[in-house]
């Protein structure tokens, strides 16, 4: 099974730019700038042992936030329609007021607020 993770910049401006740095125990996808209305995405197959974890460091001006963008087992709580897809997607929409998650790029749920450094 292949997972697709999308980090969507839905900020109102690129000033300051949004940067994302995705890491796991075995992978470092390096810091990248995601422009307004942009989508940084990556795909992977989870480990056989069910312990795959990717986290991300988000920065926007004087705000920063770190959290897991994928953790094995997340899908057991998603809607049935999301769990049935062969290629599972997970969307994180980044806005001025926080971070929203969806499995189908619709019906987003707010998960986190920004934190000032």
N, C-alpha and C positions, 0 to 999 in steps of 0.2 A: 504494500500500500504506500502510495506517495502522498506526502503532505505538502501543501503550498501555503506559505505564510506571507501575508501582504501587510506592509507598514505604509499606511496612506497619510500623506500630509494634507490636512484640510484646514491649515492655519489660514488666516486672512492675508498674510503677507510673508515675503521671504526676508524681511528685515526685522529681527535677525533670522539667519537661516536655521532650519531644523537639521540637526545631525543625529544619526542613529549608529550605534555600534553593537552588532549582534555577535554573541559568543556562545559556545558550548564547551564542554570538557575537551572535545577533540577538534573543534573548529573555531576560527576567528575570522569573521567576515569583514573585519576592519571598519573603521569609522567612515561614514558616507554622509554626504549632504543630500537631503531629499527636498526638492523644490516644491513650492506651493502646487497643489493638485497632483503631485507626483506619487509614485508607488514604488517602493523598494520591496522586491519580493525574492524569496528563495524557496527551494524545494529540497526535500530529503526523504529518505526512508528511515523510520525509527528503528532502533536497535531491537534485536530479537528478545532481549531481556526486559524490554519495557521500561527503560530508565532514561530515555532521551529527554534532554532539557536544553532549551535555548533561552537565553535572557538577553535583554537589550538595555543599553544606556541611551536615553533620549536627552538631548540638550537643545534649549531654545532660549537664547539670551541668558538671563540670570536664573532660569528655571532648569531643573534636572529631575529625572525620574529613572529608576532602575526597577525592572520587574521581569518575570518570566513571560515570554511571548509564546512559548510552547512547552508543555510538560506532558509526558505520557499519561494517558488516562483522562485528559481534558474532555474528550469527546463523549465519554459515558454520560455526561450531564447535558449534552447538546440536544437539540430537537432531533427527532427520529429522521426527518428528511436530510439533515446534515450528516448523520451517522451512516446513511446508506450509500453515499457517494464513494466511488472507488478512489477518486483523487480528492482527498479532503482538503478544504481550504479553511484558513483562519485569517480574519481581517482585523487589523488594529487601526482605527481611525484616530488620528492625533489632531486635537483642536485646542484653542486657547483655554478652554475650561476643563480639559482633561483627556482621558483615553477611553475609547469605546471599542467593544469587541463584538464581532458577529461571525457566524459560520457561513453566511450566504450573501454577504455584502448588503444586507437589508436587516431591519429589526435590530439595530445596534443597542447594546446595553452599556451604560457607563460603568467602568471598572475602577478607575483611579483618577485622582486629581494631580496636578502638577505640584512640585515642591520647590521653593526658592532655595538657592544655595546659601 
